[in-house]
Amino acid sequence: MRPALAILSLLLLACGKRQAPPGASVEPSARSKADALGAESAAVPASAAATSTSAASAPSAPKPGSPDDNLPFAADGTRVGSVAWRTWVYTDVGKQRTRYGYLRAGSVVDARGPAIQNEGCVGGWYRVNPRGFVCLGLGATLKLDDPVVIASVNRPVRGQGLPYLYALSKQTPPLLYFRLPSKAQMKEAEGMDVTERGVHFRELVQTQGLDKLVALQDAPPDFLNDGKKLDKPYGVKQPLQKGVEAGPSSADSGFAISKTFLWEGRAFGLTTELDLVALDRVNIVKPSAFHGVELGEDEGLPVAFVKDHYADHYTLDAHGQPQPKGSFGYREGMKLSGQKKPGGFLELRDGSWAAQISLRVLKVRDSFPSFATGDRKWVDISIREQSLVAYVGRRAVYATLVSTGRGGLGPHGDAPDSEFERLQATVRGTFMIYQKDVSSTMDGDEDQSDSFNLRDVPFVQYFHKGFALHGTYWHDEFGKVRSHGCVNLAPLDAAWLFEWTDPSVPPDWHGVVNKERGTVVYIHV
């Protein structure tokens, strides 16, 4: 359906190596020299930089900047904006501080002073809700009119499927423009008159029913007017710029797009990394409509999914015999009562019936692991069944189909013979979620034939080394092995699971690092 998938069918099979975030090693969050901070440090008044003597001397007051000093607070109007790809939120302001999580460029959060200055942050530390400290400087600012904050104002959508509009490069990938080009500049940069391409793309959006998904605005946002140049968030790769563009993206790229608009008769998208790409050079991703089955308090397994592209739906006639009354769609999920009828029919909870031969059934467990107790959350993943069931104790609350590593049941990442590098099977065992990202870039090794560069993979939940649960926008084959080792989820399932598991990600944050007990992930044959 999309030309790019001819290339990506072998390349984008799922989980690549985990890309290390900028500043992955613990180090001061801002340079100590005033010239590195520029006007930012000068913007912090001297009175704000001093800590409160009365608070420090009060017997019950926590030491300013300590782990006990980062509790939630009532907002007083002070706000901090992120101007970095990752603005880390720390447990305290000391040399041994660790990380709670991070903000993404454009995030604006409530903050509380007075600022705390030390050699690790000349610009001053501010407390943020619901906990932790951020450093003013290269990563954060009190100036909410900063160009990066303004350009990144559109935030990811959580809980409803894909957090952004996504697109995949065509064989001729888009140029990365850093300011709006004129028609003449587009012709010079791309070697052709692009007027016809712009018209064709707008027609395609209409004929394929993508107009609501793409949501083209009639004009560029104000921050691009008068030929203004886009500033990149700190921590994002800065390619060599010439004229109005910084060269082409790679042919195997996936993009997350935060804003779309018309300019000079051509549709453009603003990516999350603050590049401008012509949308006629990409294929718009239409998200998978597949999703699992959420189970109520009085419900549970078995659950079934239609495995054929067509399956009859039955009711019983006056003699108790199944009679067709319609059909089910491909991979449609259904809740089963557990009752069977001769001839291979299974009853649904609404009293209707389906032929078992057309269904993939997720059965009731006949035993449970030791950690399945009380109200503890855990995720049960079967490689053979390509299924995921979310449990609270021994009660199933959600069931769906997934795509695990294409190595199937072969040696996995912890195998002694290291066959994982060749087979790319999903690791098996019992783990806990230790980091969650609303979206995160994944890439493959550049010297391998299956390299890829997927921006903002949605709803990533790391549970063991580089293995993660995550949403997938580059394929729609859930229920089949497909990935490089991660557990691929449909967008709607990934969005649901991300909000359900622990640790939770605060609404204005982009990621958390687990310092407590995360949700258990149990992967088995």
Secondary structure as UniProt FT lines:
FT   HELIX           4..11
FT   STRAND          17..18
FT   TURN            22..23
FT   HELIX           34..37
FT   HELIX           39..42
FT   HELIX           46..49
FT   HELIX           53..57
FT   TURN            59..60
FT   TURN            64..65
FT   HELIX           67..69
FT   STRAND          79..82
FT   STRAND          87..90
FT   TURN            95..96
FT   STRAND          99..103
FT   TURN            105..106
FT   STRAND          108..118
FT   TURN            119..120
FT   STRAND          121..128
FT   STRAND          133..135
FT   STRAND          140..141
FT   TURN            144..145
FT   HELIX           147..151
FT   STRAND          165..169
FT   STRAND          175..177
FT   HELIX           183..190
FT   HELIX           195..207
FT   TURN            208..209
FT   HELIX           211..214
FT   HELIX           222..227
FT   TURN            243..244
FT   STRAND          245..248
FT   TURN            251..252
FT   STRAND          253..263
FT   TURN            264..265
FT   STRAND          266..271
FT   TURN            272..273
FT   STRAND          276..278
FT   HELIX           279..281
FT   STRAND          282..284
FT   STRAND          293..294
FT   TURN            297..298
FT   STRAND          303..306
FT   STRAND          311..316
FT   TURN            318..319
FT   STRAND          322..328
FT   TURN            330..331
FT   STRAND          333..341
FT   TURN            342..344
FT   STRAND          345..348
FT   TURN            349..350
FT   STRAND          353..355
FT   HELIX           356..358
FT   STRAND          359..362
FT   TURN            370..371
FT   TURN            374..375
FT   STRAND          377..382
FT   TURN            383..386
FT   STRAND          387..392
FT   TURN            393..394
FT   STRAND          395..401
FT   TURN            406..409
FT   TURN            413..414
FT   TURN            416..417
FT   HELIX           420..423
FT   STRAND          429..432
FT   STRAND          435..443
FT   TURN            446..447
FT   TURN            449..450
FT   STRAND          453..464
FT   TURN            465..466
FT   STRAND          467..471
FT   TURN            478..479
FT   STRAND          487..489
FT   HELIX           491..500
FT   TURN            507..508
FT   STRAND          511..513
FT   STRAND          520..524
//
